[in-house]
Amino acid sequence: MFLAVADPIQNLVDRGGITHAFCNRQAIKIMLNDGWEEEAEITGSYLVCLNKGNCWADRGWKCFAHYLKPESGNGLGPWPDAGSECEHYVARARLCWEQRKFKQAFFYLGAAAHLVQDLCVPHHARGIAFGGHQRYERWVQHHFQFFPADNAGCYDLAPPGGAWIDANARVAREFMAQVAVSRGEQGYREATAVLLPLAQRTTAGFLLQCLHDFNKPTTSFFT
């Protein structure tokens, strides 16, 4: 019953699945163009699993754990903060990798990447579920193709986990004024020109860091 109540609310808060899929595709392209051909090929071969995990991360009440106010470390109300949620998904992905369950590993990496991407939205970095949140994300859905990043991934931001969430949130929170409804499309463009490429580049770096961290000699993808 709780999930039945949550889903209509969640659909208001975040309908950005196609934007997340765009970030995943671009992340693979960024890795490839930056010379990480092997990692791009591996990730590309599991893109369907990555996207499934990315969408799953928004189902039910899970969407309310996609917030982080970096100044306090808190999330939205009583729900877990996005950094802790990311750590949880990375741990599950690592366990699946060690068990050579690569489809499941990329599924959970997709869920973790969703959080990396969400914290490039100012509302997620300010703990604001409504207040123009869905309106801005709908606008991005219709304009994401104008803001591609093709190279220059962010690879050395942090080890795999919640620090990536915190780093993106600290950037995104400064763009809250630009995405205010009163600023209109010009403000949206100003914010998105910085934040959507950031989402793509940090997704590339986050996935690469996870692959390198998981791919120890005893759990190598190729052995």
N, C-alpha and C positions, 0 to 999 in steps of 0.2 A: 504493500500500500504506500509506503514512504517513497519508493521509486516512482510510482505512478504520479505522486504529487510533485516530485522533484523535476521530472522531465519537462513539463510545460514551462516551469521557471527557468530551467537550464537552457531551453531553446530560446528564451528571450535574452539570456545573458550572452550566449556564444553560439553563433551559427557559422563559424569561420572555418569549417572543415576544408573547403577548397583552398583557402589561403594557407593553411597548414600543409596541405599536399604540395602546393607550389613551393613552399620553403624547403620541403624535403627534396624535391626534384632539383632545385637550385643548389642545395647543399652538395649533392652528388656532383653536379656540374662544377661547382667551385673546387671541390677536392681534385677532380680530374684536371682542371685548368691550372691548378697550383702544383701539379706534379705528383699527386698521390693517386696514381692510376690504379694500383692494386686495391686500395681501400675503397675507391670509388666503384670499382667493378664489383667487389663483394657487397657493398651497400646497395648498389643498383639491382643486384640479383635477388635481394630480399626487400625491394621497395614495397611490394604488396603487403608484406608482414609489417613493415615499418608504418605504413599508412593505416593499417588496421589498428595497431596499437595506439597510434596518434588519435584516431577517432574514438576508440574505447575510453581513452583518458577523460573524455567529456561526458560519459554516460552517467546517469543517476546523480548522486550527490557528489561524485568525484570532482565535478567542475568547481565546487566551492572551495576546493583546496588548491586553487590556481592563483592565489594572491600572495604577495609578500610586500610588506612595508619595510624597506631596508633599514630605516632609521630605528625601528623597534624590533625587527625580526618576527613580527606577528603577521598572521594571515588575515582572513576574513572571519570575524566573529569567533565562534568556537571551533572552526575547522582547522585542520593542520595547515601550516604555511607551505608554500610551493617548494621551498628549498628542501624541507623534510620529505615531502612527497617525492621529489626528484631522487633523493638518496634512496628511498624505498624501491623505486622502479629500477634504478641502476643496480642495486643489490640483487633484485630478482633476475635482471638480465645477465648479470655476472654468473649467478648460480646456473642458469640455463646454459650459458656458454660452456661452463666447466663440465656440464653433463652432455655437451655436444648437441644440445637441442637448439640449433641455430635459428630456426623459425621463431621459436618462443623468445629467444634472446632479442631478436630484432623487433618483435612485438613490444616488449617492454622498453627497448630503446626508443621506439616510436612514442610510447607514452611519456617517457622522460623528455624527449625532444619537444613534445607539445608544451611542456612547462617552460623550457628555454625560450620558445617562441612567444608564449602568452605573456611573459614578463617583459616583452618589448612593447606591450600595450600600456599606456600610462595609467589607465584605470586599474589594471592588475597590480601595478606597482604602487598604487595609492590606496588599495583596499576598497575600491568603489565598484559595486556590482551593477549599479544602474547609472543614473545621472549622465546619460548620453553614451554610455558604454556600447550598447548594442547598435546604436545609430552609427557610431564611428566604425565599428567592425563590419557592418553592412557596407559602408562606403568603401572600405579596403577590399572587400570581396569583389567589388565591381571595378576596381582600379589597380589591383596588385600587379597586373602585367606591365604596368608602366614604371615599376620600381624593382627591376631585377638586379641582382648582384651576381657576377659571373666569375669572380676570382677574389683573391686577397681574404681568404678565410681567417677567422680569429682562432688560432690554434693553441696558444700558450696562455690562455686566460686563467685556467685553474685545472686541478685534477678533476676527473669525472665526478659530478655530484652537485650539491646545492650551491656551491660558490658561483657557478655559471648563472644561476637564477638571480643571486644577489647582484652580480655585476650588471646584468641586463636591467634589472629593476632600478638601479642607481642612475642609469642613463634615461630610461623611459619616464621616470617620475618627473623629470625636469620639463617634460613636454605636455604637462596637463593643461596648461593655458592654451596651447595651440589646438587641442582637441575639444575645447569647450564648444558647446553647440553654438554659442554666439559668434564664434570665429568663422564658422561655415567652412566651405570647401577649401579656401586658401589656407586656413590653419591646418586642416587635415593633410593637405599636400606637404606643408612644411614639416610636420611631424613624421609623416609616412616616408618622406624622402630620406630621413635618417634612420628611422626605427625598423622599417621593413628590410632594407639591406642588412641592418644589424642582426635581425632574426635569421636571415639566410646564412650570414657569415658565422654566427655563433653556433648555428645548427651544424654546419660543416665541421667546425672545430670541436664541438662537443662529441659528435659521432666519431671523429678521428681519434680523439683522446680515449674514448671508451674502447674502440677497437684495439688500440695499442696497449691499453691497460689489461684487457681481457686476453689478448693473444700471446700468452706466455707459452714457452716451449711445450708444456704438458697439455695445453688446451688449444694448440694452434689450429686455425681454420683448415690448414692444408695437410695435417698429419692424421 
